[in-house]
Amino acid sequence: MALKLFLFALLLSLPPSLSSPPKGKGEERRFNPYRYTFIEKASSFSSPPSSSFASNGRDSSYDYIVIGGGTAGCPLAATLSRNFSVLVLERGGVPFSNANVSFLGNFHIGLADTSASSASQPFVSTDGVLNTRARVLGGGSCINAGFYSRADAGFIKRQGWNPKLVRESYPWVERQVVHRPKLTLWQKALRDGLLESGVRPFNGFTYDHMYGTKIGGTIFDRFGRRHTAAELLSYANPQKLRVLIYATVQKIIFDTSGKRPRAAGVVFKDENGNQHQVLLRNKPGSEVILSSGAIGSPQMLMLSGIGPRNELQRLKIPVVLVNEFVGQGMADNPMNTIVVPSMEPVEKSLIQTVGISRKGVYIEASSGFGQSAESIHTHYGIMSAESQQLLSTAVPPKERAPEAMQGPNTRKKKAFLEVFNGGFFLEKLAHPISTGHLSLVNTNVDDNPSVTFNYFSNPLDVQRCVEGVRLITKVVTSKRFLNYTRTEKLSVEKLLSLSTKANINLMPKHLNDSTSIAQFCKDTVITIWHYHGGCHVGKVVSNDRTVIGVDRLRVIDGSTFSESPGTNPQATVMMMGRYMGVKILRERLGKNAGV
């Protein structure tokens, strides 16, 4: 704990030259907790302002309004600001002074802390899988495991993207936030076990998506500090960019006087609950751009009057445009975990090594994230001993009140600590066929919509999961991996039984989980936070991500994907923000864009 406090103090004491953009000669340098001078609280917005954008960076209208300063929104806004005025509206705070976000050692706390002011907003799919969505500048890059790996060429082709511009856009991201990891012993053992188990060839360190075993990039530097998409704002023109935090967009405003609806601006709420209206400039090319993620973007379209007719009428939302595909085709890559005990405590590590199987599964691992003595009694959501007990077959779902869970909690805390003296092997299904949908619960944007992913509803997904679990057990029991963990060679049944007990979801468990791998897959499915869809290309948006049937409105984020790119999507989502920003500027300005 003393070390964490020291690191946090060190973070807060960074000199202004490292924490904010350069200022004019002779200007006083002051510490800015928001790092960049163009970031302010939403309550600082005045409508209408007293002076023009050109004079002090504020105006009632902007060339681009970006809803969501996340993994795609930050690089997108930074790029657009090179030539045009941009307003970013982010519902969360900043990651820069948040120790739970910034340090690898706090990963499990940062992800699982779902208190009202945290970077993670919890939601539970109707399938019974606990999940989170980001609410912080930088989006999912602030709460993920940090692994950085590009998409394969086939994905780029299926998106209809220009390969040359893609190749230029990835390095733009990588120069700022990506690092080469220092491989831990656990990750080396995984590498050796994968190769011994036939996941070949060994491709060494590479950002590229290649079959076999490889070491990927990471957004954690050698000091264990996270670098997020928010740091891509350093590329911005500070004279043309304004970022408002704690700005929760309520709806998009449309002008419906013409033949087609056209986005005119947005209404947002500040941290004090006051509402504001901001408009687009009345110029050709000005746009509202939704970048709120796979949950937030389809939700916002529906709250603004674009979506299935029955859905809008049910909640008495004025219809702007009927599109039955909004919120449809939602998918989440199912993940199943195998708990791997170790004879001795292991160092903490997040994803560094990955096995990319030709059978459509990816194998990764993390280690060393047991809870300490001072945190074991703290509720950390999906990573806590308390929520682990929601699985107890002795407590029916309707009786899972806190008092009903007290007995199981007490009995299993010791087992929880023992389980985490080791690590997890993760199996991600690459291209799930099973899909679901998203629908509104009410018209309050602060509340999560209802999301169904229909995990393993297609038998082919189950079959591939079985193959992935078999591959994990092969790696875990390989000679090279056992030489590292120094544990006895456990049977498949023992590994599955141990993993079922440690698993965290709200699904009932079956007696044959330890003997039927197919049942194990269904019962122990959890998320890897790679959900996508809801605003698919060709159904909700066109190839250039403009919303079909509406003018001056785009969606640029993972909600437009029908598959999750690469082993882990953040690299491609950040690249997408840069790519689309450059594409928009070039289409609007040609050679004068300068990008």
N, C-alpha and C positions, 0 to 999 in steps of 0.2 A: 504493500500500500504506500509506503514511504516513497518508493521509486516512482509510482504512478503520480503522486502529488508533485514530485520533483519535475517529472516530464511535463505535467500540466502547467506548472509555474514557468517552465522553460518556454512552452508554447506561447503563453501570455506575454512573455518578456522579449519576444522577437523584435528586433529593431524595425522601424517603419520601412526601411529599404527592402525588407524581406516580406512584409505583410501588406504593402499597399503599392499602387502604381506610382511611378515617378511624379513628383510635383514640380512646379515652376521654380526657377532659380531664386533662392532667398526666401522661399515660402516655408513657414514653420512646419516641421514634421511632427505630427501627433499620432499617437497610437489609435488605430481605428479597429474596434472589435469586429467590424464587418469586412475588414481587409481592403475593400475597394471603395473609393469615394462615391461611386454611383449606386451603392446599396443603401437603402433607407427603409425604415419601418413604413408600413402602408399608411399609417395615420399622418405621415408627412405630406401626403398628397392633398392638394387643394384644387377644387374644381368650381369655377374656372380659376386659373392662376392669374397673378397680377401682371406677369410679363411673358415675353415670348420664349420659345424653346431656344432660339439662337442666342439669347442674352444670358440665360442662366440654366439652361438644360431642362426647363420645365415647360409644359404646354398641355392644353386640354386635348390635343390630338397628336397622334403618332403615325409614322409610316407603317410600323408593324407593332402589333400587340401580341406578345407570346404568353399564352396561358400555361404556366408550369415551367419553373427553372430547374428542370431535372437533367437526366443523363443526355437527352437529345436537346432540350431547351437551352442549356447554357452554351454549347458550341454553336448552335443555330443563331442565338441572339448576338454572340460575340462576332460572328461573321457578318450578319446583316448590318451591324452597327458601323462597319467600316465605311458605309455609304449613306445610311439612312437612320432616322431616329427610331429607336426601339424601346418599348416598355415591356419589361418582364414582370409578371404577377405570380409570385410564389407563395403558396399558402403556409409553408413552414419557415423556420429560421435559418441561420447560417451554420455550417459545419465547423468553421475554423477554430472556435474555442470550445468545442464539445469533445471532451476527452473520450467519451464512449464511442464517438465516431472516428476520432483521429488516430487511435492507437490499436494495433493488432491485438494486444493483450486483452483489450476490452470488447472484442468483437461480439462475444456471446451476450454481453450485457447490452451493448448498443442495439443489437438486433432484437433482443427479447424485452427490452424496456419499452413497454407500450403505454406508459403514462401519457397524460394529455399533452405535455410539452416535449415529448421525445421525438426522435426522427422517424420512428416506426409507428404506423397506425395499424392496429390489428384488425383482421377480419377472418371469418370462418366461412368457407364455402359450404354450400348445402350438402356437399359430399361428406362433410365432417372433418375436413382438413384445415388445420390452423395455418394462417398465412399472415403476411404483413405487406403493407404498401408504404412507400417512402413519403414523408412530408418534411422536406428539408431542401434547401438550395443544393443542387448536385444530385438530387433524386436517389435512385437505387444504387448509384456508385458510392453512396455514403454508408450503406448498411449491408453491402454484399461481402462475399469472401475474397474479393479483390483480383480474381484470376482474369487475365487478359489474353484473349485468343481471337484471331480474326475469323470471319466466315469463310467457307469454302467457295471456290469459283462458281460452283453450281448455284449457290444461293444468290450470288451477285447477278448472275445471268437471269435467274427467275424473277428478280426484282426489276429487271430492265434497266439497270444502272450502267453508266459509262465506266468501263473497267479502268480507264486511264485516270479519271477523276477520283475513283475509289482508291487507287494506288497512291494518289496525292493526298487524299484526305486522312487515311490511317496514320501516316507519319506526323501529320499536323497535331493529332491527338497525342501520339506517343512521345513526342519531344517534351511535352509538358507534364504528363502524369504517369507514365509507365516506366517500370524498372525491371531489371533482371534479378530474379530472386536468388538468395543464398540458400541452397538446398539443405533442408534439415535432414537428419538421419531417418526420420519416418518417411519422408518423401523419397529418399534414396532407396529405402527398403521397398517402397511401393514400385519404384522404377524397376528394380531388379526382379521383383516378383512378377510384374507384368511381362517382362521379357522372358522369364523362365516359363511363364504360362502361355507363351506363343503370341502375345500382342506385339508384333513386330512390323516393321523394323524400328530401331531406336533412331528418332529424328533429331535428338539433341535439343538445344534451346532454339525455339522458333515461335514467332507469332502466328505462323500459318497453320491452317487446319489440314492435318495430314494423318492418314491411317497409320496406326502403330502407337508407339509410346513416345511422348515428348515432354519437355519442360516448357511451360508458357511464361508469359510476362505477368507482372503483378503491379497493382497500383499502390502497394506498400513499399516504401523505400527501405534501405538497409538498417534504418533505425526503428523500423516497425511502425512508421507513421504513414497514414493513408493520404493519398492524393486523389481528389475527387473531380468530377466534371465541373464543379464550381470554379476550379482553378483555371479552366479554359477561358474564363471571363477575362483573364489577363491579356488575351489577344484583342480585346474589345477596344473600340474608340470611346474613351470615357466621356467625351463631349456629346456623344450621340446615344449613349445607353443609360437607361435608368432601370434599376431592379428594386422592386418593392417586395419586402418579405412580410409574412403574416397577412398577405393579401389573398383572400379567398374569393375567387370568382363565383358569382351567383348565377349568372347566365350571360349568353352572348346576345347582343342587341341586333335586330335585323330591320332593314328597310324593305318592306314588302309592297311598296307602291308600284314597282315595275313588274315586268313579265316574270322575272326570277328574283327570289329573295337574295339580298346582298348583306353581308355582315357590315355593321356600322360601328360597333364598339362593344364594350362589355360593362357590366355592373359588378363591382367587387366590394367586399366587406373588409374593413381594417381590423386590427387587433383589439380595438375598443368596441367593435360591433357597429360602427358607423358605415353607411353605404356610400359609395362613390360611383360616378359614371365617367368613363373615359372613351373618347371617340377616335376612330381612324381619321387620318387626313383625307380630305376629299380629292385624292389624286389617283390616277390610274396606277395599279400595282400595289396599292396599300392593302394590307391583309391582316385579319386575325388568324393566328396560328395556334392550334390546339396541340399542346405537347405535355399532356397530363398523364400519359401512361395508359396501359391496357385497361385499367379500371376507371381512371378519371376521364379519359377522352370520350368513350361512348356514353358514360354517365352525363357529362356536360352537354353533349349533343342532344340527348333526350330532355334534359332539364331546360334546354333552350328551344325546344319545339321541333327537333329533327329526330325521327325514329319511327318505330312501329305505331300504327294508328291506335290500336287498342291500348298500347302502353301509355300513350299520351292522353287519350281520353279517360282512362281509368283514374289518372291523377289530375284531370282537368287542366292539363298544360296546353296553352294555345298552340295549335298546329302551324308550324312554319313550312315544313316539308315532310311528307310521309316517305319513310325509307324503312322497309321491313327488315333490312339486314343489320341495322345498328344494334350492337350488343350480341349479335349472333356469331357462331363459330369461335367462341372463347375456348382456349386450350391452355393447359398447364402441363409442362413436361413432368410426368410422375417420377418421384425419386423414392428409392428404397435404400435403407441403410443396414449395414452389417456392423455390429459392435465388435471391436477387436480389443480384447484385454491385453495388458502388458504386465510383466512381472515387476517392472519398475516404472515410476512416473516418467512421462515423455515430455519433451519440449513442445510448446504450442506451435502449430503450423496450420495454415490454411492452404488452399489449393495451389499447388506448384507443379505437380506431375499429373498427367492425364493419359489414360489409355483409350484410344479411339478405335472401336471395334467395327468391322465391316458388317456386323449383324445389327447395327443401329443402336448400340448402347455405348455410353461413355462412363469410364471408371475413374473416380477421383477419391481423395481422402483428406481428412483433417485430423488433428491430434491435439491432446493436452488441454482440452477446454473443460476440465472438471471445475466445480464450484469450490471456492475457498471457504475456510471456516467462517469468515465474517459475512459471506454472502449466501450461505446455504439456507438461511431462514428468510431470504428476500424473494418476493415473487417476481420472476423475470419472464413471465409468459411462457412461450413454447420451450424455453431452455431451463425451466425451473423444476425442482422436484415436485412442487405443488401441482403444476399442470400435468406433469407426467402421470399423476395418479388418476387423471380423468379416464384413463384406460382401464381402471380396475373393473373387472367383470363382476365384482361383488357390489358395485354401486351402479344401479341402473341410470341411464342418461337423465331422466326426469328428477332424480334424487341427488344430482351432483352439486348440491349446495355446499358452501364452505364448511359448515358444521358436519355434513355427512362425509366429507373427505378427510376430516382430521385424523381418523384412525389409520386409513391407508397411507396418509402422508407420513405419519410417525414411523410406521413399520418399514417403509421403503427408502427412507433417507439414507441409511447406511448402504443399501444396495446401489443407490444412485451414485454415491461417491466411488464405489468399487467399479462400477461400469465405466466411469469416466477416467479410470487409471489406464489410459490407452487412447484409442481413437475410433473413428468411424470410416468405413469404406462406403462410398456413395455410388449408386448406380442411377444414371439419368437416362431415361428413354428418349432417344434423339428426336423422333418424328411421330408423336402420338397420333393415331387415327381418331381416337375418341375425342369428341369436342362437346361443348356445352353452350351456355348462354348467360347473359347478364340482363337483369331487369331492375327497375327502380323499386325501392321500398317506400319512399316518400319523396317529397320535393326539397328536402333539406340536403344541401350539397355536403355538409359535414358528416352525414351518415353514410356508411358504406351501402352500395347497392347489393342486391342478392346475386351471388355468382355461383354457377354450377359448372363444373369441369367434366363430370362423367368419367372419372378415372377408370381405365380398364374396362369400359363398356364394350370395346371391340376385342374379340378373342386374340387377334393378332398382336395387340399390345401386351396382353398377358404372356403370350408365347415368347416375345422378345425380352420381357422382364425376367422370365424364368432362365433364359440363356444368360442374361446379365448377372443374375444371382449366382448361377453356377460358375461363371467366370470369376466372380469375386471370391467365392470359397476356394477356388483353385489357387488364386493368388495368395490368399491369407494362409493357406496351408502349404505354400511352396517352401522349399528348403531355405531360400535366401531370406524370405520374410521371417520365418521362424527363427533363423539365426539372430535376427535383430530383436524380436520381441521376447525371445527366450521363454515362450510359453509352450505348453504341450499342444500337440496337434489335435485340435478339436474336431469332432465329427460335424457334418453338415447340420444334423439335427440339433446338436448342442449350440452351434452358432446361431441358427435361426431362432431357437428358443430364447437364448440370451437377448437377441436383437428384438424379438417381439415384446419382451418385458420392458425394454428400454424405450420402445417406440412411443411417439407422442402424436396421437390423433384421436378423434372422437368416435372412431368406428369400433364396433364390437369385435372381439377376438374369437377365433375358433380353436377347438382342441387340436385340430390337425395342422396348425400353422407350422409346427416344427418338422412335419413329414411331407406336407404338400407345398412345394415352392410356389405353385400358382395361387394357393390360398394365402400364403405369406405375402405375396405381391399385393393382393387386393386388400388385405387387412392392415398392412403396415405402410401403405402409401403415404408419403408426405410431399411437401412442395420443395422445389429447389429455387422458387421465386423467379421462374422464367416464364410466367404466364404471358400470353399474347393474344391478339385477335380482337374482334369487336368492331373494327372499322376497316374491314378488308379491302384491298385494292380490287377494283372491278365491281364492287358491290356498294361500298360506302364512299370510297375515294377513287380517283383516277390514278394513273401511273405517276403523275407528278404530285400526288397527294392532295389535290384540290377536292373538296367535298362535291360529290356529284349532285347537280341540280341547284347549286348555290354559288354565288359569286363572292370573291374576296374572303374565302375561308379554306384553310388547309388543316390537315392532321399530320403531324410529323413525329411519330414515336412508334413503339412496339405494337400498338393496337392495330397497325396496318399490316403486320406480319401474319402469314399463315403458318409459319414455322419459326422456331427459335434459332437464330444464326450461330454457327460454331458450337463449341462445347459450352460456352458461357457468352451471353449476348452483349455485355456492356461495351465491348470494343466496337462492335458494329453499330450499336445505337448511338454512341458518341460520334463515330465516323459519319453516321447518317445525318446528324445535326450539322456537321461541317459541310458535307456533300450537298445537302439540300440548300444550305445557305449560299454556297458558291453558285449552285445551279440557278437559284432565284436571281441573284445579282447579275449573272451573265445574261440571263434571258431579258432582264429589265434594262441593263446598261451596255451590254455587249463588251467591247474591249475597254470601255471606260470604267468597268467594274474594278479592274486592277487586281483581280484574284484568279 
